[in-house]
Amino acid sequence: MTIAYLKRALKAITLSMDAAAALLREKRIPPPQHVVLMQRLFQVRYGIITLIGEYRCEWRRRFGSEGFRG
């Protein structure tokens, strides 16, 4: 279940990145602010991806690759 929740969080980050791009395109935020926002979103995204990898490794360690679904 944890990996599924993390995947949902990744989707939310992607939506946030799309929204940030729209804000920049519509000139609602200045480019420097957009850069900072994207850096922070990428940091969160990287952390989520790292956690997914760690949980998948732990799953494989405990149960082997037979029980792994995703």
mmJSON file of the N, C-alpha and C atoms, coordinates in Angstrom:
{"data_MODEL":{"atom_site":{
"group_PDB":["ATOM","ATOM","ATOM","ATOM","ATOM","ATOM","ATOM","ATOM","ATOM","ATOM","ATOM","ATOM","ATOM","ATOM","ATOM","ATOM","ATOM","ATOM","ATOM","ATOM","ATOM","ATOM","ATOM","ATOM","ATOM","ATOM","ATOM","ATOM","ATOM","ATOM","ATOM","ATOM","ATOM","ATOM","ATOM","ATOM","ATOM","ATOM","ATOM","ATOM","ATOM","ATOM","ATOM","ATOM","ATOM","ATOM","ATOM","ATOM","ATOM","ATOM","ATOM","ATOM","ATOM","ATOM","ATOM","ATOM","ATOM","ATOM","ATOM","ATOM","ATOM","ATOM","ATOM","ATOM","ATOM","ATOM","ATOM","ATOM","ATOM","ATOM","ATOM","ATOM","ATOM","ATOM","ATOM","ATOM","ATOM","ATOM","ATOM","ATOM","ATOM","ATOM","ATOM","ATOM","ATOM","ATOM","ATOM","ATOM","ATOM","ATOM","ATOM","ATOM","ATOM","ATOM","ATOM","ATOM","ATOM","ATOM","ATOM","ATOM","ATOM","ATOM","ATOM","ATOM","ATOM","ATOM","ATOM","ATOM","ATOM","ATOM","ATOM","ATOM","ATOM","ATOM","ATOM","ATOM","ATOM","ATOM","ATOM","ATOM","ATOM","ATOM","ATOM","ATOM","ATOM","ATOM","ATOM","ATOM","ATOM","ATOM","ATOM","ATOM","ATOM","ATOM","ATOM","ATOM","ATOM","ATOM","ATOM","ATOM","ATOM","ATOM","ATOM","ATOM","ATOM","ATOM","ATOM","ATOM","ATOM","ATOM","ATOM","ATOM","ATOM","ATOM","ATOM","ATOM","ATOM","ATOM","ATOM","ATOM","ATOM","ATOM","ATOM","ATOM","ATOM","ATOM","ATOM","ATOM","ATOM","ATOM","ATOM","ATOM","ATOM","ATOM","ATOM","ATOM","ATOM","ATOM","ATOM","ATOM","ATOM","ATOM","ATOM","ATOM","ATOM","ATOM","ATOM","ATOM","ATOM","ATOM","ATOM","ATOM","ATOM","ATOM","ATOM","ATOM","ATOM","ATOM","ATOM","ATOM","ATOM","ATOM","ATOM","ATOM","ATOM","ATOM","ATOM","ATOM","ATOM","ATOM"],
"id":[1,2,3,4,5,6,7,8,9,10,11,12,13,14,15,16,17,18,19,20,21,22,23,24,25,26,27,28,29,30,31,32,33,34,35,36,37,38,39,40,41,42,43,44,45,46,47,48,49,50,51,52,53,54,55,56,57,58,59,60,61,62,63,64,65,66,67,68,69,70,71,72,73,74,75,76,77,78,79,80,81,82,83,84,85,86,87,88,89,90,91,92,93,94,95,96,97,98,99,100,101,102,103,104,105,106,107,108,109,110,111,112,113,114,115,116,117,118,119,120,121,122,123,124,125,126,127,128,129,130,131,132,133,134,135,136,137,138,139,140,141,142,143,144,145,146,147,148,149,150,151,152,153,154,155,156,157,158,159,160,161,162,163,164,165,166,167,168,169,170,171,172,173,174,175,176,177,178,179,180,181,182,183,184,185,186,187,188,189,190,191,192,193,194,195,196,197,198,199,200,201,202,203,204,205,206,207,208,209,210],
"type_symbol":["N","C","C","N","C","C","N","C","C","N","C","C","N","C","C","N","C","C","N","C","C","N","C","C","N","C","C","N","C","C","N","C","C","N","C","C","N","C","C","N","C","C","N","C","C","N","C","C","N","C","C","N","C","C","N","C","C","N","C","C","N","C","C","N","C","C","N","C","C","N","C","C","N","C","C","N","C","C","N","C","C","N","C","C","N","C","C","N","C","C","N","C","C","N","C","C","N","C","C","N","C","C","N","C","C","N","C","C","N","C","C","N","C","C","N","C","C","N","C","C","N","C","C","N","C","C","N","C","C","N","C","C","N","C","C","N","C","C","N","C","C","N","C","C","N","C","C","N","C","C","N","C","C","N","C","C","N","C","C","N","C","C","N","C","C","N","C","C","N","C","C","N","C","C","N","C","C","N","C","C","N","C","C","N","C","C","N","C","C","N","C","C","N","C","C","N","C","C","N","C","C","N","C","C","N","C","C","N","C","C"],
"label_atom_id":["N","CA","C","N","CA","C","N","CA","C","N","CA","C","N","CA","C","N","CA","C","N","CA","C","N","CA","C","N","CA","C","N","CA","C","N","CA","C","N","CA","C","N","CA","C","N","CA","C","N","CA","C","N","CA","C","N","CA","C","N","CA","C","N","CA","C","N","CA","C","N","CA","C","N","CA","C","N","CA","C","N","CA","C","N","CA","C","N","CA","C","N","CA","C","N","CA","C","N","CA","C","N","CA","C","N","CA","C","N","CA","C","N","CA","C","N","CA","C","N","CA","C","N","CA","C","N","CA","C","N","CA","C","N","CA","C","N","CA","C","N","CA","C","N","CA","C","N","CA","C","N","CA","C","N","CA","C","N","CA","C","N","CA","C","N","CA","C","N","CA","C","N","CA","C","N","CA","C","N","CA","C","N","CA","C","N","CA","C","N","CA","C","N","CA","C","N","CA","C","N","CA","C","N","CA","C","N","CA","C","N","CA","C","N","CA","C","N","CA","C","N","CA","C","N","CA","C","N","CA","C","N","CA","C","N","CA","C","N","CA","C","N","CA","C"],
"label_alt_id":[null,null,null,null,null,null,null,null,null,null,null,null,null,null,null,null,null,null,null,null,null,null,null,null,null,null,null,null,null,null,null,null,null,null,null,null,null,null,null,null,null,null,null,null,null,null,null,null,null,null,null,null,null,null,null,null,null,null,null,null,null,null,null,null,null,null,null,null,null,null,null,null,null,null,null,null,null,null,null,null,null,null,null,null,null,null,null,null,null,null,null,null,null,null,null,null,null,null,null,null,null,null,null,null,null,null,null,null,null,null,null,null,null,null,null,null,null,null,null,null,null,null,null,null,null,null,null,null,null,null,null,null,null,null,null,null,null,null,null,null,null,null,null,null,null,null,null,null,null,null,null,null,null,null,null,null,null,null,null,null,null,null,null,null,null,null,null,null,null,null,null,null,null,null,null,null,null,null,null,null,null,null,null,null,null,null,null,null,null,null,null,null,null,null,null,null,null,null,null,null,null,null,null,null,null,null,null,null,null,null],
"label_comp_id":["MET","MET","MET","THR","THR","THR","ILE","ILE","ILE","ALA","ALA","ALA","TYR","TYR","TYR","LEU","LEU","LEU","LYS","LYS","LYS","ARG","ARG","ARG","ALA","ALA","ALA","LEU","LEU","LEU","LYS","LYS","LYS","ALA","ALA","ALA","ILE","ILE","ILE","THR","THR","THR","LEU","LEU","LEU","SER","SER","SER","MET","MET","MET","ASP","ASP","ASP","ALA","ALA","ALA","ALA","ALA","ALA","ALA","ALA","ALA","ALA","ALA","ALA","LEU","LEU","LEU","LEU","LEU","LEU","ARG","ARG","ARG","GLU","GLU","GLU","LYS","LYS","LYS","ARG","ARG","ARG","ILE","ILE","ILE","PRO","PRO","PRO","PRO","PRO","PRO","PRO","PRO","PRO","GLN","GLN","GLN","HIS","HIS","HIS","VAL","VAL","VAL","VAL","VAL","VAL","LEU","LEU","LEU","MET","MET","MET","GLN","GLN","GLN","ARG","ARG","ARG","LEU","LEU","LEU","PHE","PHE","PHE","GLN","GLN","GLN","VAL","VAL","VAL","ARG","ARG","ARG","TYR","TYR","TYR","GLY","GLY","GLY","ILE","ILE","ILE","ILE","ILE","ILE","THR","THR","THR","LEU","LEU","LEU","ILE","ILE","ILE","GLY","GLY","GLY","GLU","GLU","GLU","TYR","TYR","TYR","ARG","ARG","ARG","CYS","CYS","CYS","GLU","GLU","GLU","TRP","TRP","TRP","ARG","ARG","ARG","ARG","ARG","ARG","ARG","ARG","ARG","PHE","PHE","PHE","GLY","GLY","GLY","SER","SER","SER","GLU","GLU","GLU","GLY","GLY","GLY","PHE","PHE","PHE","ARG","ARG","ARG","GLY","GLY","GLY"],
"label_asym_id":["A","A","A","A","A","A","A","A","A","A","A","A","A","A","A","A","A","A","A","A","A","A","A","A","A","A","A","A","A","A","A","A","A","A","A","A","A","A","A","A","A","A","A","A","A","A","A","A","A","A","A","A","A","A","A","A","A","A","A","A","A","A","A","A","A","A","A","A","A","A","A","A","A","A","A","A","A","A","A","A","A","A","A","A","A","A","A","A","A","A","A","A","A","A","A","A","A","A","A","A","A","A","A","A","A","A","A","A","A","A","A","A","A","A","A","A","A","A","A","A","A","A","A","A","A","A","A","A","A","A","A","A","A","A","A","A","A","A","A","A","A","A","A","A","A","A","A","A","A","A","A","A","A","A","A","A","A","A","A","A","A","A","A","A","A","A","A","A","A","A","A","A","A","A","A","A","A","A","A","A","A","A","A","A","A","A","A","A","A","A","A","A","A","A","A","A","A","A","A","A","A","A","A","A","A","A","A","A","A","A"],
"label_entity_id":["1","1","1","1","1","1","1","1","1","1","1","1","1","1","1","1","1","1","1","1","1","1","1","1","1","1","1","1","1","1","1","1","1","1","1","1","1","1","1","1","1","1","1","1","1","1","1","1","1","1","1","1","1","1","1","1","1","1","1","1","1","1","1","1","1","1","1","1","1","1","1","1","1","1","1","1","1","1","1","1","1","1","1","1","1","1","1","1","1","1","1","1","1","1","1","1","1","1","1","1","1","1","1","1","1","1","1","1","1","1","1","1","1","1","1","1","1","1","1","1","1","1","1","1","1","1","1","1","1","1","1","1","1","1","1","1","1","1","1","1","1","1","1","1","1","1","1","1","1","1","1","1","1","1","1","1","1","1","1","1","1","1","1","1","1","1","1","1","1","1","1","1","1","1","1","1","1","1","1","1","1","1","1","1","1","1","1","1","1","1","1","1","1","1","1","1","1","1","1","1","1","1","1","1","1","1","1","1","1","1"],
"label_seq_id":[1,1,1,2,2,2,3,3,3,4,4,4,5,5,5,6,6,6,7,7,7,8,8,8,9,9,9,10,10,10,11,11,11,12,12,12,13,13,13,14,14,14,15,15,15,16,16,16,17,17,17,18,18,18,19,19,19,20,20,20,21,21,21,22,22,22,23,23,23,24,24,24,25,25,25,26,26,26,27,27,27,28,28,28,29,29,29,30,30,30,31,31,31,32,32,32,33,33,33,34,34,34,35,35,35,36,36,36,37,37,37,38,38,38,39,39,39,40,40,40,41,41,41,42,42,42,43,43,43,44,44,44,45,45,45,46,46,46,47,47,47,48,48,48,49,49,49,50,50,50,51,51,51,52,52,52,53,53,53,54,54,54,55,55,55,56,56,56,57,57,57,58,58,58,59,59,59,60,60,60,61,61,61,62,62,62,63,63,63,64,64,64,65,65,65,66,66,66,67,67,67,68,68,68,69,69,69,70,70,70],
"pdbx_PDB_ins_code":[null,null,null,null,null,null,null,null,null,null,null,null,null,null,null,null,null,null,null,null,null,null,null,null,null,null,null,null,null,null,null,null,null,null,null,null,null,null,null,null,null,null,null,null,null,null,null,null,null,null,null,null,null,null,null,null,null,null,null,null,null,null,null,null,null,null,null,null,null,null,null,null,null,null,null,null,null,null,null,null,null,null,null,null,null,null,null,null,null,null,null,null,null,null,null,null,null,null,null,null,null,null,null,null,null,null,null,null,null,null,null,null,null,null,null,null,null,null,null,null,null,null,null,null,null,null,null,null,null,null,null,null,null,null,null,null,null,null,null,null,null,null,null,null,null,null,null,null,null,null,null,null,null,null,null,null,null,null,null,null,null,null,null,null,null,null,null,null,null,null,null,null,null,null,null,null,null,null,null,null,null,null,null,null,null,null,null,null,null,null,null,null,null,null,null,null,null,null,null,null,null,null,null,null,null,null,null,null,null,null],
"Cartn_x":[0.815,0.0,0.856,1.972,2.81,3.285,3.708,4.172,3.032,1.841,0.691,0.449,0.553,0.381,1.489,2.707,3.816,3.633,3.086,2.81,1.758,0.775,-0.228,0.427,1.363,2.08,2.886,3.468,4.188,3.257,2.068,1.086,0.754,0.603,0.313,1.467,2.697,3.857,3.846,3.52,3.452,2.394,1.243,0.196,0.673,1.41,1.943,2.943,3.757,4.723,4.001,2.955,2.149,1.509,1.021,0.41,1.451,2.652,3.725,4.064,4.09,4.361,3.258,2.018,0.892,0.981,1.369,1.521,2.587,3.678,4.739,4.254,3.598,3.09,2.105,1.277,0.276,0.84,2.15,2.85,2.269,1.865,1.357,2.462,3.576,4.762,5.964,6.933,8.126,9.039,9.853,10.748,11.617,12.206,13.019,12.198,10.981,10.116,9.755,9.54,9.244,10.413,11.618,12.809,12.882,12.653,12.698,11.597,10.406,9.29,9.616,10.153,10.48,11.583,12.562,13.62,13.038,12.125,11.514,10.651,9.901,9.08,9.948,11.079,11.981,12.611,12.894,13.433,12.436,11.186,10.145,9.987,9.974,9.833,10.971,12.186,13.344,13.212,12.755,12.569,11.539,10.458,9.417,9.972,10.68,11.253,12.254,13.04,14.007,13.298,12.241,11.49,10.867,10.311,9.724,10.794,11.968,13.066,13.456,13.536,13.904,12.852,11.587,10.517,10.485,10.726,10.757,11.909,13.063,14.209,13.902,13.28,12.925,11.915,10.958,9.964,10.66,11.547,12.269,13.128,13.756,14.594,13.76,12.581,11.737,11.022,10.487,9.592,10.105,11.222,11.722,10.967,11.407,10.783,9.458,9.136,7.873,6.655,6.719,5.574,5.5,6.443,6.495,5.556,4.699,3.749,3.804,4.918,4.836,5.601],
"Cartn_y":[-1.202,0.0,1.262,1.222,2.416,2.853,1.907,2.245,2.856,2.338,2.891,4.35,4.635,6.017,6.921,6.4,7.184,7.453,6.486,6.708,7.797,7.825,8.899,10.248,10.257,11.491,11.954,11.009,11.366,12.012,11.483,12.067,13.495,13.708,15.043,16.006,15.531,16.364,16.735,15.784,16.056,17.114,16.998,18.008,19.377,19.381,20.625,21.259,20.441,20.954,21.544,20.88,21.406,22.738,22.824,24.07,25.188,24.857,25.857,26.377,25.475,25.886,26.799,26.492,27.334,28.714,28.763,30.045,30.905,30.272,30.999,31.481,30.601,30.923,32.098,32.118,33.177,34.411,34.375,35.485,35.826,34.795,35.0,34.891,34.279,34.269,34.635,35.321,35.679,34.455,34.464,33.323,32.907,33.835,33.373,32.59,33.019,32.305,30.929,30.845,29.561,28.59,29.11,28.263,27.675,28.507,28.033,26.995,27.288,26.351,25.003,25.027,23.775,23.012,23.735,23.069,22.331,22.98,22.35,21.153,21.297,20.173,18.993,19.277,18.198,17.531,18.316,17.718,16.744,17.147,16.268,15.045,15.269,14.165,13.158,13.672,12.789,11.977,12.628,11.915,10.808,11.073,10.054,8.886,9.187,8.133,7.301,7.968,7.255,6.314,6.799,5.953,4.749,4.966,3.853,2.8,3.238,2.293,1.527,2.236,1.577,0.554,0.918,-0.016,-1.229,-1.005,-2.138,-3.08,-2.518,-3.364,-4.173,-3.532,-4.234,-5.341,-5.069,-6.083,-7.29,-7.02,-8.115,-8.885,-8.172,-8.837,-9.787,-9.33,-10.14,-11.265,-10.966,-11.909,-12.437,-11.926,-12.336,-11.632,-11.829,-11.129,-11.761,-12.941,-13.603,-12.801,-12.257,-11.563,-10.093,-9.624,-8.203,-7.877,-6.86,-6.457,-4.959,-4.395,-3.046,-2.009],
"Cartn_z":[0.0,0.0,0.0,0.681,0.764,-0.608,-1.428,-2.775,-3.586,-3.43,-4.153,-3.747,-2.462,-2.002,-2.544,-2.575,-3.115,-4.605,-5.317,-6.743,-6.924,-6.047,-6.099,-5.822,-4.905,-4.601,-5.815,-6.551,-7.776,-8.788,-8.894,-9.812,-9.389,-8.09,-7.58,-7.869,-7.746,-8.059,-9.541,-10.39,-11.829,-12.129,-11.5,-11.671,-11.179,-10.082,-9.545,-10.5,-11.132,-12.107,-13.319,-13.746,-14.856,-14.468,-13.243,-12.77,-12.695,-12.248,-12.177,-13.573,-14.548,-15.926,-16.442,-16.088,-16.51,-15.863,-14.595,-13.911,-14.593,-14.98,-15.672,-17.037,-17.75,-19.092,-19.036,-18.011,-17.849,-17.144,-16.899,-16.241,-14.863,-14.144,-12.78,-11.745,-12.137,-11.284,-12.159,-11.578,-12.343,-12.527,-13.576,-13.827,-12.633,-11.872,-10.728,-9.692,-9.469,-8.52,-9.076,-10.377,-11.017,-10.858,-11.022,-10.877,-9.475,-8.465,-7.074,-6.832,-7.326,-7.17,-7.813,-9.021,-9.708,-8.971,-8.445,-7.678,-6.475,-5.796,-4.618,-5.009,-6.089,-6.548,-6.967,-7.641,-8.029,-6.814,-5.772,-4.544,-3.934,-3.859,-3.315,-4.208,-5.518,-6.48,-6.318,-6.193,-6.02,-4.724,-3.66,-2.397,-2.51,-3.219,-3.413,-4.219,-5.299,-6.133,-5.34,-4.518,-3.669,-2.706,-2.063,-1.136,-1.841,-3.024,-3.781,-4.033,-4.454,-4.7,-3.454,-2.335,-1.078,-0.653,-0.766,-0.397,-1.324,-2.6,-3.537,-3.222,-2.888,-2.511,-1.26,-0.293,0.946,0.669,-0.185,-0.55,-1.186,-2.125,-2.791,-1.802,-0.864,0.135,0.994,1.379,2.254,1.519,0.346,-0.321,-1.658,-2.118,-3.42,-4.529,-5.744,-6.876,-7.273,-6.766,-7.134,-6.693,-5.472,-4.932,-5.289,-6.104,-6.425,-7.587,-7.37,-8.418,-8.662,-8.88,-9.291,-8.714],
"occupancy":[1.0,1.0,1.0,1.0,1.0,1.0,1.0,1.0,1.0,1.0,1.0,1.0,1.0,1.0,1.0,1.0,1.0,1.0,1.0,1.0,1.0,1.0,1.0,1.0,1.0,1.0,1.0,1.0,1.0,1.0,1.0,1.0,1.0,1.0,1.0,1.0,1.0,1.0,1.0,1.0,1.0,1.0,1.0,1.0,1.0,1.0,1.0,1.0,1.0,1.0,1.0,1.0,1.0,1.0,1.0,1.0,1.0,1.0,1.0,1.0,1.0,1.0,1.0,1.0,1.0,1.0,1.0,1.0,1.0,1.0,1.0,1.0,1.0,1.0,1.0,1.0,1.0,1.0,1.0,1.0,1.0,1.0,1.0,1.0,1.0,1.0,1.0,1.0,1.0,1.0,1.0,1.0,1.0,1.0,1.0,1.0,1.0,1.0,1.0,1.0,1.0,1.0,1.0,1.0,1.0,1.0,1.0,1.0,1.0,1.0,1.0,1.0,1.0,1.0,1.0,1.0,1.0,1.0,1.0,1.0,1.0,1.0,1.0,1.0,1.0,1.0,1.0,1.0,1.0,1.0,1.0,1.0,1.0,1.0,1.0,1.0,1.0,1.0,1.0,1.0,1.0,1.0,1.0,1.0,1.0,1.0,1.0,1.0,1.0,1.0,1.0,1.0,1.0,1.0,1.0,1.0,1.0,1.0,1.0,1.0,1.0,1.0,1.0,1.0,1.0,1.0,1.0,1.0,1.0,1.0,1.0,1.0,1.0,1.0,1.0,1.0,1.0,1.0,1.0,1.0,1.0,1.0,1.0,1.0,1.0,1.0,1.0,1.0,1.0,1.0,1.0,1.0,1.0,1.0,1.0,1.0,1.0,1.0,1.0,1.0,1.0,1.0,1.0,1.0,1.0,1.0,1.0,1.0,1.0,1.0],
"B_iso_or_equiv":[0.0,0.0,0.0,0.0,0.0,0.0,0.0,0.0,0.0,0.0,0.0,0.0,0.0,0.0,0.0,0.0,0.0,0.0,0.0,0.0,0.0,0.0,0.0,0.0,0.0,0.0,0.0,0.0,0.0,0.0,0.0,0.0,0.0,0.0,0.0,0.0,0.0,0.0,0.0,0.0,0.0,0.0,0.0,0.0,0.0,0.0,0.0,0.0,0.0,0.0,0.0,0.0,0.0,0.0,0.0,0.0,0.0,0.0,0.0,0.0,0.0,0.0,0.0,0.0,0.0,0.0,0.0,0.0,0.0,0.0,0.0,0.0,0.0,0.0,0.0,0.0,0.0,0.0,0.0,0.0,0.0,0.0,0.0,0.0,0.0,0.0,0.0,0.0,0.0,0.0,0.0,0.0,0.0,0.0,0.0,0.0,0.0,0.0,0.0,0.0,0.0,0.0,0.0,0.0,0.0,0.0,0.0,0.0,0.0,0.0,0.0,0.0,0.0,0.0,0.0,0.0,0.0,0.0,0.0,0.0,0.0,0.0,0.0,0.0,0.0,0.0,0.0,0.0,0.0,0.0,0.0,0.0,0.0,0.0,0.0,0.0,0.0,0.0,0.0,0.0,0.0,0.0,0.0,0.0,0.0,0.0,0.0,0.0,0.0,0.0,0.0,0.0,0.0,0.0,0.0,0.0,0.0,0.0,0.0,0.0,0.0,0.0,0.0,0.0,0.0,0.0,0.0,0.0,0.0,0.0,0.0,0.0,0.0,0.0,0.0,0.0,0.0,0.0,0.0,0.0,0.0,0.0,0.0,0.0,0.0,0.0,0.0,0.0,0.0,0.0,0.0,0.0,0.0,0.0,0.0,0.0,0.0,0.0,0.0,0.0,0.0,0.0,0.0,0.0,0.0,0.0,0.0,0.0,0.0,0.0],
"pdbx_formal_charge":[null,null,null,null,null,null,null,null,null,null,null,null,null,null,null,null,null,null,null,null,null,null,null,null,null,null,null,null,null,null,null,null,null,null,null,null,null,null,null,null,null,null,null,null,null,null,null,null,null,null,null,null,null,null,null,null,null,null,null,null,null,null,null,null,null,null,null,null,null,null,null,null,null,null,null,null,null,null,null,null,null,null,null,null,null,null,null,null,null,null,null,null,null,null,null,null,null,null,null,null,null,null,null,null,null,null,null,null,null,null,null,null,null,null,null,null,null,null,null,null,null,null,null,null,null,null,null,null,null,null,null,null,null,null,null,null,null,null,null,null,null,null,null,null,null,null,null,null,null,null,null,null,null,null,null,null,null,null,null,null,null,null,null,null,null,null,null,null,null,null,null,null,null,null,null,null,null,null,null,null,null,null,null,null,null,null,null,null,null,null,null,null,null,null,null,null,null,null,null,null,null,null,null,null,null,null,null,null,null,null],
"auth_seq_id":[1,1,1,2,2,2,3,3,3,4,4,4,5,5,5,6,6,6,7,7,7,8,8,8,9,9,9,10,10,10,11,11,11,12,12,12,13,13,13,14,14,14,15,15,15,16,16,16,17,17,17,18,18,18,19,19,19,20,20,20,21,21,21,22,22,22,23,23,23,24,24,24,25,25,25,26,26,26,27,27,27,28,28,28,29,29,29,30,30,30,31,31,31,32,32,32,33,33,33,34,34,34,35,35,35,36,36,36,37,37,37,38,38,38,39,39,39,40,40,40,41,41,41,42,42,42,43,43,43,44,44,44,45,45,45,46,46,46,47,47,47,48,48,48,49,49,49,50,50,50,51,51,51,52,52,52,53,53,53,54,54,54,55,55,55,56,56,56,57,57,57,58,58,58,59,59,59,60,60,60,61,61,61,62,62,62,63,63,63,64,64,64,65,65,65,66,66,66,67,67,67,68,68,68,69,69,69,70,70,70],
"auth_comp_id":["MET","MET","MET","THR","THR","THR","ILE","ILE","ILE","ALA","ALA","ALA","TYR","TYR","TYR","LEU","LEU","LEU","LYS","LYS","LYS","ARG","ARG","ARG","ALA","ALA","ALA","LEU","LEU","LEU","LYS","LYS","LYS","ALA","ALA","ALA","ILE","ILE","ILE","THR","THR","THR","LEU","LEU","LEU","SER","SER","SER","MET","MET","MET","ASP","ASP","ASP","ALA","ALA","ALA","ALA","ALA","ALA","ALA","ALA","ALA","ALA","ALA","ALA","LEU","LEU","LEU","LEU","LEU","LEU","ARG","ARG","ARG","GLU","GLU","GLU","LYS","LYS","LYS","ARG","ARG","ARG","ILE","ILE","ILE","PRO","PRO","PRO","PRO","PRO","PRO","PRO","PRO","PRO","GLN","GLN","GLN","HIS","HIS","HIS","VAL","VAL","VAL","VAL","VAL","VAL","LEU","LEU","LEU","MET","MET","MET","GLN","GLN","GLN","ARG","ARG","ARG","LEU","LEU","LEU","PHE","PHE","PHE","GLN","GLN","GLN","VAL","VAL","VAL","ARG","ARG","ARG","TYR","TYR","TYR","GLY","GLY","GLY","ILE","ILE","ILE","ILE","ILE","ILE","THR","THR","THR","LEU","LEU","LEU","ILE","ILE","ILE","GLY","GLY","GLY","GLU","GLU","GLU","TYR","TYR","TYR","ARG","ARG","ARG","CYS","CYS","CYS","GLU","GLU","GLU","TRP","TRP","TRP","ARG","ARG","ARG","ARG","ARG","ARG","ARG","ARG","ARG","PHE","PHE","PHE","GLY","GLY","GLY","SER","SER","SER","GLU","GLU","GLU","GLY","GLY","GLY","PHE","PHE","PHE","ARG","ARG","ARG","GLY","GLY","GLY"],
"auth_asym_id":["A","A","A","A","A","A","A","A","A","A","A","A","A","A","A","A","A","A","A","A","A","A","A","A","A","A","A","A","A","A","A","A","A","A","A","A","A","A","A","A","A","A","A","A","A","A","A","A","A","A","A","A","A","A","A","A","A","A","A","A","A","A","A","A","A","A","A","A","A","A","A","A","A","A","A","A","A","A","A","A","A","A","A","A","A","A","A","A","A","A","A","A","A","A","A","A","A","A","A","A","A","A","A","A","A","A","A","A","A","A","A","A","A","A","A","A","A","A","A","A","A","A","A","A","A","A","A","A","A","A","A","A","A","A","A","A","A","A","A","A","A","A","A","A","A","A","A","A","A","A","A","A","A","A","A","A","A","A","A","A","A","A","A","A","A","A","A","A","A","A","A","A","A","A","A","A","A","A","A","A","A","A","A","A","A","A","A","A","A","A","A","A","A","A","A","A","A","A","A","A","A","A","A","A","A","A","A","A","A","A"],
"auth_atom_id":["N","CA","C","N","CA","C","N","CA","C","N","CA","C","N","CA","C","N","CA","C","N","CA","C","N","CA","C","N","CA","C","N","CA","C","N","CA","C","N","CA","C","N","CA","C","N","CA","C","N","CA","C","N","CA","C","N","CA","C","N","CA","C","N","CA","C","N","CA","C","N","CA","C","N","CA","C","N","CA","C","N","CA","C","N","CA","C","N","CA","C","N","CA","C","N","CA","C","N","CA","C","N","CA","C","N","CA","C","N","CA","C","N","CA","C","N","CA","C","N","CA","C","N","CA","C","N","CA","C","N","CA","C","N","CA","C","N","CA","C","N","CA","C","N","CA","C","N","CA","C","N","CA","C","N","CA","C","N","CA","C","N","CA","C","N","CA","C","N","CA","C","N","CA","C","N","CA","C","N","CA","C","N","CA","C","N","CA","C","N","CA","C","N","CA","C","N","CA","C","N","CA","C","N","CA","C","N","CA","C","N","CA","C","N","CA","C","N","CA","C","N","CA","C","N","CA","C","N","CA","C","N","CA","C","N","CA","C","N","CA","C","N","CA","C"],
"pdbx_PDB_model_num":[1,1,1,1,1,1,1,1,1,1,1,1,1,1,1,1,1,1,1,1,1,1,1,1,1,1,1,1,1,1,1,1,1,1,1,1,1,1,1,1,1,1,1,1,1,1,1,1,1,1,1,1,1,1,1,1,1,1,1,1,1,1,1,1,1,1,1,1,1,1,1,1,1,1,1,1,1,1,1,1,1,1,1,1,1,1,1,1,1,1,1,1,1,1,1,1,1,1,1,1,1,1,1,1,1,1,1,1,1,1,1,1,1,1,1,1,1,1,1,1,1,1,1,1,1,1,1,1,1,1,1,1,1,1,1,1,1,1,1,1,1,1,1,1,1,1,1,1,1,1,1,1,1,1,1,1,1,1,1,1,1,1,1,1,1,1,1,1,1,1,1,1,1,1,1,1,1,1,1,1,1,1,1,1,1,1,1,1,1,1,1,1,1,1,1,1,1,1,1,1,1,1,1,1,1,1,1,1,1,1]
}}}
